[in-house]
Amino acid sequence: MTHTPLGCREFRRGHRLSRRQVLQAGSIAALGLGMGDLESRLAVAQATGSTLRAKPAKACIFLFMWGGPSQLETFDLKPDAPAEIRGDFKPIATSVPGIQICEHFTGLASQTDKLAIIRSLTHDDPAHLSSGHATLTGQLAPVVKSDADPPSDKDSPHLGSLVSKLRPTTSGLPSFVAMPWKALHPAAPGGVAPGQHGGWLGSAYDGMLLEGDLNDPAWRPRGLSLPADMHLAELESRVALLNTLDRQRAALHESLAASSFGAHQARAMEMISSSDVRSAFDLSQESDATRERYGRSIHGQCVLMARRLVEHGVSLVSVNWHNDGKNFWDTHGNNFNRLKDDLIPPADRALTALLTDLEERGMLDETIVAWVGEFGRRPQITANNAGREHWPFCYSGLLAGGGIRPGVVYGSSDRHAAYPESDPVSPHDYATTILHAMGLPTDTALFDRENRPHRVTSGKVVHGLLT
């Protein structure tokens, strides 16, 4: 079994330990962690066969269905439940005998032989922002059950930030890209959901954000093109001058902010000057047929861009459901029409195209595809507006590719899809399983900017989801 060498400075310690390092060692021991470097942990995992996959996935495409899709209208229909619970939609047969999904996922029904459908996701946080943090990081938010607390440097790092830290790319591209915005909810006092950046790892691991409508013919990734009146040589000259000033400033003020800025600046320059990097972000290189297959929607083109980026070496791409001006998958009212007309069709089309495309390109076995929201919806339909309220206690999600068992249903819910009946899976478990399938250590620690240790994840690996 071969693993990419990970030379993280945090895991390398000299023979002479300071008092602070001894205290850190005690903190790690309290977490149940040893002081060996990351390579040693990988070697132990290899010897025991208990921690890391034999053939790690190279990348993950994380499709975040912001707002909370209803389990009862997607992948866990209850046709025998009372009308006020089962709703309007019918289940349909799929390519796997015995597995049924919603009738409006017409494309995905032919792809269930590639999917692991989880029907027992569960937690107890009904707030969008803090449960969004748990979903995207695999850790509890600094303030749980809260829609009032925005992002902070106390957040846990996004899964993409963790991947950037543990397995940085060498292709000139960032390890972590998110699009087409940072998930925000207008009804939440805190606005932007926490957990979408580097958090306690620092801004150097924030990842790259591609904003806007990728279906717009005029769309270009911000920061990867020069002004019309500037040539590359002129830019290089300006960067050289800035670097000189930065070195002088760093000599006077050795601050983390200055070094982070320098790292971002160097990365941006490398990306602008690389034709291969610019090519990775160029959707016009895809055929019209391919772009139509994914759907000429914001979501469809983001998912296509995600495929292009992992094909060029990006390790984790997070596609957040876009700002549709209608509260996304948060269907407190008009649940059935919103799902049938606006939400399921582009989601179904893009995911179906992605799974097919990855398989045809020989990439599915090395790419994990995740599809999940921050929670589900209450089984009882709100009678006066045909909506469903927040419900974190039981909901559904998907995994596919990259070492995930295909064509299975994992876990089950009770007769109303209100609570798990078997094999509950937390958001922490979901995230931990993804990192594990990518060959990353999930039972070790990383250090924040104050050299305090944090577990990479707080969940368990769900081995029943893995091949």
Stockholm file with secondary structure:
# STOCKHOLM 1.0

chainA/1-467         MTHTPLGCREFRRGHRLSRRQVLQAGSIAALGLGMGDLESRLAVAQATGSTLRAKPAKACIFLFMWGGPSQLETFDLKPDAPAEIRGDFKPIATSVPGIQICEHFTGLASQTDKLAIIRSLTHDDPAHLSSGHATLTGQLAPVVKSDADPPSDKDSPHLGSLVSKLRPTTSGLPSFVAMPWKALHPAAPGGVAPGQHGGWLGSAYDGMLLEGDLNDPAWRPRGLSLPADMHLAELESRVALLNTLDRQRAALHESLAASSFGAHQARAMEMISSSDVRSAFDLSQESDATRERYGRSIHGQCVLMARRLVEHGVSLVSVNWHNDGKNFWDTHGNNFNRLKDDLIPPADRALTALLTDLEERGMLDETIVAWVGEFGRRPQITANNAGREHWPFCYSGLLAGGGIRPGVVYGSSDRHAAYPESDPVSPHDYATTILHAMGLPTDTALFDRENRPHRVTSGKVVHGLLT
#=GR chainA/1-467 SS CCCCCCCCGGGCCCSSCCHHHHHHHHHHHHTTCCCCCHHHHHHHHHHHSSSSCSSCCSEEEEEECTTCCCGGGTTCCCTTSCHHHHCSCCEEECSSTTCEEETTCTTGGGSGGGEEEEEEECCSCCCHHHHHHHHHHSSCCSSSSCSSCCCCTTSCCCHHHHHHHHSCCSSSSCSEEEESCCCBCTTSTTCBCSSSSCGGGCGGGSCEECCSCTTSTTCCCTTSSCCTTCCHHHHHHHHHHHHHHHHHHHHHCCCHHHHHHHHHHHHHHHHHTCHHHHHHTCGGGSCHHHHHHHCSSHHHHHHHHHHHHHHTTCSEEEEECCCCSSCTTCCSSSHHHHIIIIIHHHHHHHHHHHHHHHHHTTCGGGEEEEEECSCEECSSCBTTTTBCCEECSSEEEEEESTTBCSSEEECEECTTSSSEEESCBCHHHHHHHHHHHTTCCSSSEEECTTCCEEESCSSCCCGGGBC
#=GC SS_cons         CCCCCCCCGGGCCCSSCCHHHHHHHHHHHHTTCCCCCHHHHHHHHHHHSSSSCSSCCSEEEEEECTTCCCGGGTTCCCTTSCHHHHCSCCEEECSSTTCEEETTCTTGGGSGGGEEEEEEECCSCCCHHHHHHHHHHSSCCSSSSCSSCCCCTTSCCCHHHHHHHHSCCSSSSCSEEEESCCCBCTTSTTCBCSSSSCGGGCGGGSCEECCSCTTSTTCCCTTSSCCTTCCHHHHHHHHHHHHHHHHHHHHHCCCHHHHHHHHHHHHHHHHHTCHHHHHHTCGGGSCHHHHHHHCSSHHHHHHHHHHHHHHTTCSEEEEECCCCSSCTTCCSSSHHHHIIIIIHHHHHHHHHHHHHHHHHTTCGGGEEEEEECSCEECSSCBTTTTBCCEECSSEEEEEESTTBCSSEEECEECTTSSSEEESCBCHHHHHHHHHHHTTCCSSSEEECTTCCEEESCSSCCCGGGBC
//
